[in-house]
Amino acid sequence: MFKQVIHHKGFWKSVVSLTLAFAVVFFFVQWAFVGFSAGFLNVSLRTVFALVLGGFVYGFSMTYGKFWGKLKEKANKNK
């Protein structure tokens, strides 16, 4: 089922869009916690990597669950 889910049309597009959305939202949340300080904008490459990696984990897991549910429901209807 795993291979079927990750090879489904639109899976990776959804993962990428959720990854970017999560990274942007989390960036602004972190920035808000420091009071929108201009010094926060000097983020390191490590911070950017952590945001993207965290976004990927979130995006992959949410998208996998969504597509798995769709495929499972489709398989149950075909029985």
N, CA, C and O atoms as a DFTB+ gen file, in Angstrom:
316 C
 N C O
     1  1       0.828      -1.193       0.000
     2  2       0.000       0.000       0.000
     3  2       0.875       1.261       0.000
     4  3       0.506       2.275      -0.592
     5  1       2.049       1.192       0.674
     6  2       2.914       2.363       0.757
     7  2       3.324       2.840      -0.631
     8  3       3.226       4.027      -0.941
     9  1       3.790       1.899      -1.474
    10  2       4.222       2.273      -2.822
    11  2       3.062       2.835      -3.638
    12  3       3.231       3.781      -4.407
    13  1       1.905       2.253      -3.464
    14  2       0.726       2.722      -4.189
    15  2       0.388       4.163      -3.791
    16  3       0.024       4.977      -4.641
    17  1       0.508       4.467      -2.521
    18  2       0.195       5.817      -2.046
    19  2       1.206       6.832      -2.565
    20  3       0.820       7.881      -3.080
    21  1       2.502       6.530      -2.432
    22  2       3.497       7.538      -2.823
    23  2       3.619       7.706      -4.327
    24  3       4.185       8.695      -4.795
    25  1       3.092       6.745      -5.099
    26  2       3.122       6.868      -6.549
    27  2       1.796       7.382      -7.120
    28  3       1.647       7.512      -8.335
    29  1       0.851       7.670      -6.249
    30  2      -0.443       8.168      -6.699
    31  2      -0.288       9.583      -7.260
    32  3       0.490      10.391      -6.751
    33  1      -1.043       9.856      -8.313
    34  2      -0.965      11.172      -8.962
    35  2      -1.301      12.282      -7.961
    36  3      -2.319      12.217      -7.272
    37  1      -0.458      13.276      -7.889
    38  2      -0.681      14.431      -7.032
    39  2      -0.100      14.317      -5.636
    40  3      -0.116      15.287      -4.878
    41  1       0.417      13.137      -5.282
    42  2       0.942      12.945      -3.925
    43  2       2.096      13.893      -3.626
    44  3       2.057      14.632      -2.642
    45  1       3.126      13.875      -4.477
    46  2       4.319      14.673      -4.192
    47  2       4.054      16.170      -4.325
    48  3       4.672      16.975      -3.628
    49  1       3.145      16.542      -5.210
    50  2       2.775      17.962      -5.334
    51  2       2.148      18.445      -4.027
    52  3       2.428      19.551      -3.564
    53  1       1.310      17.615      -3.450
    54  2       0.679      17.956      -2.178
    55  2       1.702      18.012      -1.049
    56  3       1.625      18.883      -0.183
    57  1       2.659      17.085      -1.056
    58  2       3.709      17.080      -0.025
    59  2       4.514      18.376      -0.093
    60  3       4.775      19.007       0.931
    61  1       4.904      18.765      -1.304
    62  2       5.707      19.985      -1.474
    63  2       4.923      21.217      -1.037
    64  3       5.466      22.085      -0.353
    65  1       3.654      21.301      -1.424
    66  2       2.871      22.487      -1.054
    67  2       2.665      22.562       0.454
    68  3       2.753      23.647       1.030
    69  1       2.393      21.438       1.101
    70  2       2.244      21.456       2.563
    71  2       3.565      21.743       3.265
    72  3       3.587      22.417       4.295
    73  1       4.668      21.235       2.715
    74  2       5.986      21.513       3.288
    75  2       6.265      23.002       3.293
    76  3       6.665      23.561       4.314
    77  1       6.055      23.645       2.154
    78  2       6.309      25.084       2.062
    79  2       5.355      25.881       2.941
    80  3       5.770      26.832       3.603
    81  1       4.091      25.503       2.952
    82  2       3.117      26.211       3.781
    83  2       3.478      26.094       5.262
    84  3       3.438      27.087       5.989
    85  1       3.826      24.895       5.711
    86  2       4.205      24.695       7.104
    87  2       5.443      25.519       7.456
    88  3       5.487      26.160       8.506
    89  1       6.445      25.504       6.578
    90  2       7.681      26.233       6.858
    91  2       7.419      27.734       6.976
    92  3       7.948      28.390       7.873
    93  1       6.611      28.271       6.079
    94  2       6.301      29.713       6.118
    95  2       5.506      30.066       7.369
    96  3       5.823      31.041       8.051
    97  1       4.477      29.282       7.674
    98  2       3.648      29.566       8.856
    99  2       4.481      29.448      10.124
   100  3       4.403      30.312      10.997
   101  1       5.278      28.388      10.234
   102  2       6.088      28.206      11.431
   103  2       7.141      29.297      11.572
   104  3       7.460      29.709      12.687
   105  1       7.687      29.770      10.446
   106  2       8.634      30.879      10.477
   107  2       7.987      32.110      11.109
   108  3       8.577      32.755      11.976
   109  1       6.768      32.429      10.668
   110  2       6.083      33.605      11.212
   111  2       5.684      33.412      12.669
   112  3       5.684      34.367      13.446
   113  1       5.346      32.189      13.041
   114  2       5.022      31.925      14.448
   115  2       6.261      32.146      15.316
   116  3       6.182      32.778      16.369
   117  1       7.408      31.622      14.868
   118  2       8.647      31.833      15.629
   119  2       9.009      33.314      15.676
   120  3       9.449      33.820      16.709
   121  1       8.826      33.989      14.576
   122  2       9.135      35.414      14.516
   123  2       8.234      36.196      15.462
   124  3       8.677      37.159      16.089
   125  1       6.977      35.792      15.570
   126  2       6.041      36.456      16.484
   127  2       6.479      36.279      17.939
   128  3       6.310      37.187      18.753
   129  1       7.041      35.116      18.265
   130  2       7.482      34.865      19.637
   131  2       8.638      35.758      20.057
   132  3       8.845      35.969      21.252
   133  1       9.397      36.288      19.102
   134  2      10.475      37.215      19.450
   135  2      10.037      38.659      19.219
   136  3      10.870      39.564      19.174
   137  1       8.754      38.870      19.077
   138  2       8.219      40.222      18.948
   139  2       8.490      40.855      17.598
   140  3       8.638      42.074      17.509
   141  1       8.557      40.059      16.551
   142  2       8.824      40.543      15.192
   143  2      10.094      41.397      15.137
   144  3      10.152      42.424      14.461
   145  1      11.100      40.937      15.869
   146  2      12.388      41.618      15.908
   147  2      13.094      41.487      14.552
   148  3      13.094      40.420      13.939
   149  1      13.687      42.584      14.104
   150  2      14.405      42.568      12.828
   151  2      15.622      41.650      12.892
   152  3      16.047      41.122      11.864
   153  1      16.182      41.453      14.066
   154  2      17.329      40.572      14.229
   155  2      17.001      39.117      13.928
   156  3      17.894      38.342      13.589
   157  1      15.748      38.739      14.046
   158  2      15.337      37.365      13.769
   159  2      15.467      37.025      12.293
   160  3      15.614      35.858      11.932
   161  1      15.414      38.044      11.440
   162  2      15.475      37.800      10.001
   163  2      16.853      37.341       9.541
   164  3      17.002      36.895       8.403
   165  1      17.849      37.441      10.388
   166  2      19.183      36.930      10.080
   167  2      19.248      35.446      10.444
   168  3      20.046      35.036      11.286
   169  1      18.406      34.659       9.804
   170  2      18.328      33.231      10.115
   171  2      19.494      32.493       9.463
   172  3      19.975      32.868       8.394
   173  1      19.924      31.451      10.130
   174  2      21.030      30.659       9.605
   175  2      20.511      29.589       8.654
   176  3      19.311      29.322       8.587
   177  1      21.420      28.997       7.937
   178  2      21.078      27.908       7.031
   179  2      20.530      26.721       7.824
   180  3      19.676      25.978       7.340
   181  1      21.026      26.557       9.030
   182  2      20.552      25.485       9.904
   183  2      19.071      25.674      10.240
   184  3      18.312      24.705      10.270
   185  1      18.666      26.908      10.488
   186  2      17.269      27.203      10.790
   187  2      16.380      26.926       9.582
   188  3      15.312      26.328       9.714
   189  1      16.819      27.357       8.424
   190  2      16.049      27.119       7.199
   191  2      15.923      25.618       6.957
   192  3      14.843      25.133       6.620
   193  1      17.020      24.879       7.127
   194  2      16.991      23.432       6.952
   195  2      16.017      22.782       7.933
   196  3      15.259      21.889       7.555
   197  1      16.035      23.221       9.180
   198  2      15.138      22.662      10.196
   199  2      13.675      22.952       9.854
   200  3      12.816      22.086      10.024
   201  1      13.390      24.153       9.377
   202  2      12.017      24.489       8.989
   203  2      11.541      23.630       7.822
   204  3      10.415      23.134       7.825
   205  1      12.400      23.459       6.835
   206  2      12.027      22.657       5.668
   207  2      11.896      21.183       6.044
   208  3      10.969      20.508       5.594
   209  1      12.815      20.681       6.862
   210  2      12.736      19.286       7.289
   211  2      11.476      19.037       8.119
   212  3      10.777      18.046       7.910
   213  1      11.195      19.924       9.045
   214  2       9.972      19.802       9.837
   215  2       8.731      19.893       8.964
   216  3       7.763      19.159       9.162
   217  1       8.770      20.800       7.994
   218  2       7.655      20.924       7.062
   219  2       7.484      19.677       6.225
   220  3       6.357      19.275       5.937
   221  1       8.593      19.050       5.825
   222  2       8.508      17.822       5.035
   223  2       7.886      16.691       5.850
   224  3       7.033      15.958       5.350
   225  1       8.310      16.551       7.092
   226  2       7.747      15.498       7.950
   227  2       6.246      15.714       8.106
   228  3       5.464      14.770       7.991
   229  1       5.848      16.948       8.367
   230  2       4.438      17.274       8.500
   231  2       3.701      17.039       7.185
   232  3       2.664      16.377       7.165
   233  1       4.227      17.574       6.093
   234  2       3.571      17.463       4.796
   235  2       3.441      16.030       4.333
   236  3       2.395      15.634       3.819
   237  1       4.501      15.239       4.511
   238  2       4.466      13.839       4.091
   239  2       3.442      13.065       4.909
   240  3       2.647      12.310       4.350
   241  1       3.453      13.243       6.213
   242  2       2.543      12.463       7.056
   243  2       1.080      12.842       6.810
   244  3       0.220      11.964       6.748
   245  1       0.794      14.119       6.670
   246  2      -0.583      14.539       6.407
   247  2      -1.053      14.071       5.030
   248  3      -2.177      13.592       4.884
   249  1      -0.202      14.209       4.036
   250  2      -0.571      13.804       2.686
   251  2      -0.703      12.295       2.601
   252  3      -1.615      11.791       1.945
   253  1       0.185      11.572       3.247
   254  2       0.096      10.114       3.230
   255  2      -1.232       9.657       3.836
   256  3      -1.913       8.791       3.285
   257  1      -1.581      10.241       4.957
   258  2      -2.845       9.878       5.595
   259  2      -4.044      10.179       4.708
   260  3      -4.978       9.382       4.625
   261  1      -4.017      11.313       4.057
   262  2      -5.113      11.706       3.175
   263  2      -5.238      10.746       1.993
   264  3      -6.330      10.264       1.690
   265  1      -4.123      10.474       1.334
   266  2      -4.153       9.595       0.165
   267  2      -4.426       8.140       0.560
   268  3      -5.111       7.424      -0.170
   269  1      -3.907       7.702       1.689
   270  2      -4.166       6.346       2.160
   271  2      -5.654       6.162       2.406
   272  3      -6.235       5.145       2.027
   273  1      -6.265       7.149       3.044
   274  2      -7.704       7.084       3.291
   275  2      -8.503       7.033       2.001
   276  3      -9.460       6.267       1.885
   277  1      -8.109       7.850       1.030
   278  2      -8.794       7.858      -0.266
   279  2      -8.694       6.499      -0.948
   280  3      -9.695       5.960      -1.421
   281  1      -7.483       5.949      -0.997
   282  2      -7.278       4.668      -1.670
   283  2      -7.967       3.529      -0.926
   284  3      -8.482       2.603      -1.553
   285  1      -7.981       3.585       0.385
   286  2      -8.646       2.553       1.183
   287  2     -10.152       2.591       0.946
   288  3     -10.795       1.551       0.801
   289  1     -10.700       3.791       0.910
   290  2     -12.137       3.948       0.654
   291  2     -12.489       3.461      -0.754
   292  3     -13.509       2.801      -0.950
   293  1     -11.653       3.786      -1.715
   294  2     -11.864       3.352      -3.102
   295  2     -11.806       1.823      -3.193
   296  3     -12.611       1.216      -3.898
   297  1     -10.859       1.200      -2.486
   298  2     -10.722      -0.259      -2.496
   299  2     -11.935      -0.916      -1.854
   300  3     -12.381      -1.967      -2.316
   301  1     -12.478      -0.316      -0.797
   302  2     -13.649      -0.874      -0.133
   303  2     -14.901      -0.779      -1.004
   304  3     -15.765      -1.654      -0.949
   305  1     -14.999       0.284      -1.810
   306  2     -16.162       0.432      -2.705
   307  2     -16.119      -0.588      -3.826
   308  3     -17.161      -1.032      -4.309
   309  1     -14.911      -0.963      -4.243
   310  2     -14.766      -1.906      -5.349
   311  2     -14.987      -3.357      -4.930
   312  3     -15.036      -4.236      -5.791
   313  1     -15.117      -3.625      -3.665
   314  2     -15.317      -5.011      -3.201
   315  2     -16.741      -5.449      -3.377
   316  3     -17.084      -6.582      -3.040
